[in-house]
Amino acid sequence: MKKLLIAILGIVPVFSAGMAFGNDFSEPFAEVDALSKLTLPPVVLEAEGFKPIGAIKPIYFDALPWKGKPTKVFAWLGIPENAKGKLPAVVLVHGGGGTAFAPWVKLWNDHGYVAISIAVEGQTDVRPPQNPRAWQRHEWAGPARVGIYQDSNEPLADQWIYHAVADTILANSLLRSLPEVDADKVGVMGISWGGVITSTVIGIDPRFAFAIPTYGCGHLADSENQYGRALGNNLLYQKVWDPMLRMNRAKMPVLWFSWPEDEHFPLDCQAASYQAAPGPRMVTLIPGLGHGHGPGWQKPDAYAFAESIVRDGKPWCGQFSVTLKQRIATVGFAATRPLERAVLVSTTDTGFTGKRKWVESPAKLKSTQAGWSAEAPLPEGTTAWFINVQSGEVTASSDFQTHAEKP
């Protein structure tokens, strides 16, 4: 089975434990790129022992071999009932401590999307009695995540991130094969570690129509937290896995969804990621949002963004200009929805962005010939800032800006 997949993908395994690449990581880099060839839909099986939840079905689908053994991915697949015509769709990727979530599928179904939520650590959504904080692994499980890329000395094709990215691409191929799905309108949303996976996969699989990396991003090797400590000396991450390495290929519209107080994925790393992507982007940073699966899927922002892409082909709002003169910040926004309010979010603290105190202050919002203009004076001593605009319950943000006062 493994030899067959290698032949199909044109992959030659090159990375093994203890192997030194020196300064040449071209072969493992190419091996990751070859995952883009997983365009055939995987074989799907009914997940025996699990009951459907309304129209949402539990399934397994075939994935890549791990350590010479075949693997499958547990997932929940939902198709909106009584839908007519071809529908948009979305692949949903959980974060650390998560799994395939049927309620997440239901939320997207309610918005008119076919959705699949995948479990990327070889688990189901059942809690084992002996460890109710964990998820039960199934008999076809692939690798589980080991810390922060701590399995980098394993053969490349046995590493967790390799399988997580492959599983996400296979889920895309599965959705695109369904008769109910418009194959040109399949997106991906990932939360936390799922956001890292999403940030990675959008540089490998160009078929995604939109992407919503939530919290997770690239450029983490020099982050001033646990990611920087874990990845500062990890050359495989820096040369093969950092989403930044392929971000220039991400031409689909992307919503970068987070909050300024996030202690896992700092705003400067996120900004480096979206500034490297050439496709249309939208940034949404909501103060006080919180880090978790619930905050990411309960807010209306992801659904509003996806709707604007499948309907109009572009984000409903985005920044087109930023100026700063005599400490007056002005941001130009183009929006297809009426804007109602603008707020400056700023800090005078330094250091890791997730530990700074962020303050909201009023900003003036006015309609202009070019779109909308939001203007606010920066408080004295401001070190970083962005401006939020709102339309109803949804939020759009300017790019994250750093600022140093002149002496």
C-alpha positions as CSV (number, residue, x, y, z in Angstrom):
1,M,0.0,0.0,0.0
2,K,2.8,2.5,1.0
3,K,4.8,1.6,-2.2
4,L,1.7,2.2,-4.3
5,L,1.0,5.6,-2.8
6,I,4.6,6.6,-3.2
7,A,4.4,5.6,-6.9
8,I,1.2,7.6,-7.4
9,L,2.5,10.7,-5.7
10,G,6.0,10.6,-7.1
11,I,7.3,10.8,-3.5
12,V,10.7,9.4,-2.6
13,P,11.1,9.2,1.2
14,V,14.2,11.1,2.1
15,F,14.0,12.1,5.7
16,S,14.8,9.7,8.5
17,A,15.7,10.0,12.1
18,G,19.2,11.3,12.7
19,M,19.8,12.2,9.0
20,A,21.7,15.4,8.5
21,F,20.7,17.7,5.6
22,G,23.2,20.4,6.2
23,N,21.8,23.5,4.4
24,D,19.9,21.5,1.7
25,F,16.3,20.8,2.6
26,S,15.1,20.7,-1.0
27,E,14.1,17.0,-1.0
28,P,11.9,17.0,2.1
29,F,10.4,20.3,1.0
30,A,9.5,18.7,-2.4
31,E,8.1,15.7,-0.6
32,V,5.7,18.0,1.3
33,D,4.8,19.8,-1.9
34,A,3.9,16.4,-3.5
35,L,0.9,16.2,-1.1
36,S,-0.8,18.5,-3.5
37,K,-1.2,15.5,-5.8
38,L,-3.7,13.9,-3.4
39,T,-6.6,15.0,-5.7
40,L,-8.4,11.7,-6.0
41,P,-11.3,11.2,-3.5
42,P,-10.4,8.8,-0.7
43,V,-12.5,5.7,0.0
44,V,-15.2,6.4,2.5
45,L,-16.6,3.9,5.0
46,E,-19.5,4.2,7.5
47,A,-18.2,4.6,11.0
48,E,-19.7,1.5,12.7
49,G,-20.7,2.0,16.3
50,F,-21.5,5.7,15.8
51,K,-25.0,7.0,15.1
52,P,-25.8,9.8,12.7
53,I,-26.9,13.0,14.3
54,G,-29.8,14.1,12.1
55,A,-28.3,14.5,8.6
56,I,-24.7,14.5,9.9
57,K,-23.0,11.1,9.3
58,P,-20.0,9.6,11.1
59,I,-17.5,8.3,8.6
60,Y,-13.9,7.0,8.1
61,F,-11.9,7.8,5.0
62,D,-8.7,6.3,3.8
63,A,-5.5,8.3,4.5
64,L,-1.8,7.8,4.0
65,P,0.1,4.9,5.7
66,W,1.9,5.5,8.9
67,K,5.0,3.4,9.8
68,G,4.0,1.0,7.1
69,K,0.4,0.5,8.3
70,P,-2.8,1.8,6.6
71,T,-4.7,4.6,8.4
72,K,-8.1,6.1,8.2
73,V,-9.5,9.5,9.4
74,F,-12.6,9.7,11.6
75,A,-14.9,12.5,10.5
76,W,-18.4,13.9,10.7
77,L,-19.9,14.8,7.3
78,G,-23.1,16.9,7.0
79,I,-25.1,17.9,4.0
80,P,-27.9,20.5,4.5
81,E,-31.3,19.0,4.2
82,N,-33.7,20.0,1.4
83,A,-30.9,21.9,-0.3
84,K,-31.2,22.5,-4.1
85,G,-28.4,22.8,-6.6
86,K,-24.7,22.7,-6.0
87,L,-23.7,23.9,-2.5
88,P,-20.5,25.5,-1.2
89,A,-18.5,23.4,1.3
90,V,-15.9,23.6,4.0
91,V,-13.3,21.4,5.6
92,L,-13.1,22.0,9.4
93,V,-9.8,21.3,11.3
94,H,-9.7,21.2,15.1
95,G,-7.0,22.5,17.4
96,G,-5.1,21.0,20.3
97,G,-7.4,18.9,22.6
98,G,-10.1,18.8,20.0
99,T,-11.5,16.3,17.6
100,A,-14.0,15.9,14.8
101,F,-16.9,18.0,16.1
102,A,-20.4,17.3,14.8
103,P,-21.8,20.6,16.3
104,W,-19.3,22.5,14.2
105,V,-20.6,20.7,11.1
106,K,-24.2,21.6,12.1
107,L,-23.4,25.3,12.3
108,W,-22.0,25.4,8.8
109,N,-24.9,23.2,7.5
110,D,-27.3,25.8,9.0
111,H,-25.5,28.4,6.9
112,G,-26.0,26.4,3.7
113,Y,-22.7,24.6,3.5
114,V,-21.8,21.0,3.1
115,A,-19.2,20.5,5.9
116,I,-16.7,17.8,7.1
117,S,-15.0,18.0,10.5
118,I,-11.9,15.8,10.6
119,A,-10.0,14.3,13.5
120,V,-6.3,14.7,12.7
121,E,-4.8,12.8,15.6
122,G,-6.2,9.3,15.0
123,Q,-9.1,9.8,17.4
124,T,-12.8,9.6,17.5
125,D,-15.1,11.9,19.5
126,V,-15.6,9.4,22.3
127,R,-14.0,9.9,25.7
128,P,-12.4,6.7,27.1
129,P,-13.6,5.9,30.6
130,Q,-10.1,5.5,31.9
131,N,-9.1,9.0,30.7
132,P,-12.1,11.2,30.3
133,R,-9.9,14.2,29.3
134,A,-8.7,12.4,26.2
135,W,-10.3,11.1,23.0
136,Q,-10.5,7.4,22.1
137,R,-8.1,6.4,19.4
138,H,-9.4,4.1,16.8
139,E,-7.8,1.0,15.2
140,W,-6.7,2.7,12.0
141,A,-5.1,5.7,13.8
142,G,-2.2,7.6,12.4
143,P,0.2,9.7,14.5
144,A,-0.9,12.0,17.3
145,R,0.7,15.4,17.8
146,V,3.9,15.4,19.8
147,G,4.3,18.8,21.4
148,I,5.4,21.5,19.0
149,Y,6.9,19.6,16.1
150,Q,8.8,17.4,18.6
151,D,8.7,14.5,16.1
152,S,10.9,16.3,13.6
153,N,13.5,13.6,13.9
154,E,11.1,11.0,12.7
155,P,11.0,10.1,9.0
156,L,9.1,12.9,7.3
157,A,6.2,10.7,6.2
158,D,5.7,9.5,9.8
159,Q,5.4,13.0,11.3
160,W,2.1,14.3,12.6
161,I,2.0,17.5,10.6
162,Y,2.7,15.6,7.4
163,H,-0.4,13.5,8.1
164,A,-2.5,16.4,9.3
165,V,-1.9,18.3,6.1
166,A,-2.5,15.2,4.0
167,D,-5.8,14.5,5.8
168,T,-7.0,18.1,5.1
169,I,-6.2,17.8,1.4
170,L,-7.9,14.4,1.2
171,A,-11.0,15.9,2.9
172,N,-11.0,18.6,0.2
173,S,-10.8,15.9,-2.5
174,L,-13.7,14.0,-0.8
175,L,-16.0,17.1,-0.6
176,R,-15.2,18.1,-4.2
177,S,-16.3,14.6,-5.4
178,L,-19.8,14.8,-3.8
179,P,-22.6,15.5,-6.2
180,E,-24.1,18.1,-3.9
181,V,-21.0,20.2,-3.8
182,D,-19.8,23.0,-6.0
183,A,-16.2,22.0,-6.4
184,D,-15.1,25.6,-7.1
185,K,-16.5,26.7,-3.7
186,V,-14.8,24.5,-1.1
187,G,-13.0,26.3,1.7
188,V,-11.1,25.4,4.9
189,M,-11.3,26.6,8.4
190,G,-8.9,25.6,11.2
191,I,-8.7,26.7,14.8
192,S,-5.4,27.0,16.8
193,W,-3.3,24.0,15.7
194,G,-6.0,23.7,13.0
195,G,-5.1,27.3,12.0
196,V,-1.4,26.2,11.7
197,I,-2.5,23.3,9.5
198,T,-4.7,25.7,7.4
199,S,-1.9,28.2,7.1
200,T,0.3,25.4,5.8
201,V,-2.2,23.7,3.5
202,I,-3.1,26.9,1.6
203,G,0.4,27.0,0.2
204,I,0.2,23.4,-0.9
205,D,-3.4,22.9,-2.2
206,P,-4.5,25.7,-4.5
207,R,-8.0,24.3,-4.9
208,F,-9.4,25.8,-1.8
209,A,-11.7,28.7,-2.6
210,F,-11.2,30.4,0.7
211,A,-9.5,29.8,4.0
212,I,-10.1,30.9,7.6
213,P,-7.0,30.2,9.8
214,T,-8.1,31.1,13.3
215,Y,-5.4,32.0,15.8
216,G,-2.8,29.7,14.2
217,C,-0.3,31.1,11.7
218,G,3.3,30.8,10.5
219,H,6.6,32.6,11.4
220,L,6.6,31.1,14.8
221,A,10.3,30.2,15.2
222,D,11.2,33.6,16.7
223,S,7.9,34.1,18.7
224,E,8.5,35.2,22.3
225,N,6.7,32.3,23.8
226,Q,6.6,28.5,23.8
227,Y,6.6,28.3,20.0
228,G,9.8,30.3,19.7
229,R,11.5,28.2,22.4
230,A,10.5,25.0,20.7
231,L,11.2,26.1,17.1
232,G,14.1,28.5,17.4
233,N,16.6,25.6,16.7
234,N,14.3,23.4,14.7
235,L,15.7,23.6,11.2
236,L,13.1,21.2,9.7
237,Y,10.3,23.6,10.8
238,Q,12.3,26.6,9.5
239,K,13.2,25.1,6.1
240,V,10.3,22.7,5.4
241,W,7.2,23.3,7.6
242,D,6.9,27.0,8.4
243,P,3.8,28.2,6.5
244,M,5.7,31.3,5.5
245,L,7.8,29.1,3.1
246,R,4.8,28.6,0.8
247,M,2.6,31.6,1.7
248,N,3.4,33.4,-1.6
249,R,1.3,30.6,-3.3
250,A,-1.8,31.4,-1.2
251,K,-3.8,33.2,-3.8
252,M,-7.3,32.4,-2.5
253,P,-9.1,34.9,-0.2
254,V,-8.1,34.4,3.4
255,L,-9.7,35.6,6.7
256,W,-7.1,35.9,9.5
257,F,-9.2,35.6,12.6
258,S,-7.9,36.1,16.1
259,W,-7.7,38.5,19.1
260,P,-5.0,40.8,20.4
261,E,-4.6,39.1,23.7
262,D,-3.9,35.6,22.3
263,E,-0.9,34.2,24.1
264,H,-0.3,31.3,21.7
265,F,0.0,33.1,18.3
266,P,1.2,36.7,18.5
267,L,-0.1,39.4,16.2
268,D,3.3,40.1,14.6
269,C,3.7,36.5,13.5
270,Q,0.1,36.5,12.2
271,A,0.8,39.8,10.3
272,A,4.0,38.4,8.8
273,S,1.9,35.5,7.5
274,Y,-0.9,37.5,5.9
275,Q,1.4,40.1,4.5
276,A,3.3,37.4,2.6
277,A,0.1,36.0,1.0
278,P,-0.8,37.6,-2.4
279,G,-4.5,36.7,-2.4
280,P,-7.3,39.0,-1.1
281,R,-7.2,39.1,2.7
282,M,-9.4,40.2,5.5
283,V,-8.2,40.5,9.1
284,T,-10.5,40.2,12.1
285,L,-9.1,40.9,15.6
286,I,-11.8,40.9,18.3
287,P,-10.6,42.1,21.7
288,G,-11.7,39.7,24.5
289,L,-12.6,36.9,22.0
290,G,-10.8,34.2,23.9
291,H,-8.9,31.2,22.6
292,G,-10.8,28.0,21.9
293,H,-13.0,26.1,19.5
294,G,-16.2,27.8,20.7
295,P,-15.2,31.4,20.2
296,G,-14.0,30.6,16.7
297,W,-17.3,29.0,15.5
298,Q,-19.8,30.9,17.6
299,K,-19.1,34.4,16.3
300,P,-20.7,35.3,12.9
301,D,-17.5,36.5,11.4
302,A,-16.3,33.3,9.7
303,Y,-19.7,32.7,8.1
304,A,-20.0,36.3,6.9
305,F,-16.6,36.1,5.3
306,A,-17.3,32.8,3.6
307,E,-20.7,34.1,2.3
308,S,-19.0,37.1,0.7
309,I,-16.5,34.8,-1.1
310,V,-19.0,32.3,-2.5
311,R,-21.4,35.1,-3.4
312,D,-19.0,37.9,-4.6
313,G,-15.6,36.3,-4.9
314,K,-14.0,38.8,-2.5
315,P,-14.1,39.6,1.2
316,W,-16.9,41.8,2.4
317,C,-14.4,44.3,3.8
318,G,-10.7,45.0,3.6
319,Q,-8.2,47.7,4.2
320,F,-6.9,49.6,1.1
321,S,-4.8,52.3,2.7
322,V,-3.1,53.2,6.0
323,T,-1.5,56.5,6.9
324,L,0.0,57.9,10.1
325,K,0.7,61.6,10.3
326,Q,1.4,63.5,13.5
327,R,0.1,60.6,15.4
328,I,-3.2,60.6,13.6
329,A,-3.9,57.1,12.2
330,T,-6.2,56.9,9.1
331,V,-7.3,53.6,7.5
332,G,-9.3,53.3,4.3
333,F,-11.7,50.4,4.0
334,A,-13.6,49.0,1.1
335,A,-16.8,47.3,2.1
336,T,-19.8,45.7,0.5
337,R,-21.8,46.2,3.7
338,P,-22.5,49.5,5.4
339,L,-20.1,50.2,8.2
340,E,-21.6,51.6,11.5
341,R,-18.8,52.1,14.0
342,A,-15.0,52.3,14.2
343,V,-12.7,51.7,17.2
344,L,-9.0,52.2,17.7
345,V,-7.3,49.3,19.5
346,S,-3.9,50.2,20.8
347,T,-1.2,49.5,23.4
348,T,1.6,51.3,25.0
349,D,3.3,48.1,26.3
350,T,6.2,46.3,24.7
351,G,7.1,42.7,24.4
352,F,5.0,39.7,23.5
353,T,1.7,41.0,22.0
354,G,-0.5,38.5,23.9
355,K,0.6,39.8,27.3
356,R,0.2,43.5,26.5
357,K,-2.7,45.6,27.7
358,W,-4.9,46.6,24.8
359,V,-7.1,49.7,25.1
360,E,-10.1,50.6,22.9
361,S,-10.8,54.3,22.1
362,P,-13.2,56.0,19.7
363,A,-12.4,56.5,16.0
364,K,-14.2,58.7,13.5
365,L,-15.9,56.8,10.7
366,K,-17.1,58.5,7.5
367,S,-18.1,57.4,4.0
368,T,-15.8,58.6,1.2
369,Q,-15.8,58.4,-2.5
370,A,-13.3,55.6,-2.3
371,G,-15.2,53.7,0.4
372,W,-14.8,54.3,4.1
373,S,-12.3,56.2,6.2
374,A,-11.6,55.5,9.9
375,E,-9.5,58.0,11.8
376,A,-8.2,58.2,15.4
377,P,-5.4,59.9,17.3
378,L,-2.9,57.4,18.8
379,P,-2.4,57.8,22.6
380,E,1.0,59.0,23.6
381,G,3.5,56.2,23.8
382,T,1.6,53.9,21.5
383,T,3.7,50.9,20.5
384,A,1.2,49.0,18.3
385,W,-2.3,49.5,17.0
386,F,-5.1,48.6,14.6
387,I,-8.5,50.0,13.8
388,N,-11.7,47.9,13.9
389,V,-14.8,48.6,11.9
390,Q,-18.2,46.9,12.4
391,S,-21.2,46.2,10.4
392,G,-23.9,44.7,12.6
393,E,-22.3,41.9,14.6
394,V,-19.4,41.4,12.3
395,T,-15.9,43.0,12.5
396,A,-13.1,43.8,10.1
397,S,-9.7,45.0,11.2
398,S,-6.9,47.0,9.7
399,D,-3.5,45.3,9.5
400,F,-1.6,45.1,12.7
401,Q,0.7,48.2,13.0
402,T,3.8,48.8,15.1
403,H,4.8,52.3,16.1
404,A,7.8,53.8,17.8
405,E,7.6,57.3,19.2
406,K,10.4,59.5,17.9
407,P,12.6,60.9,20.7
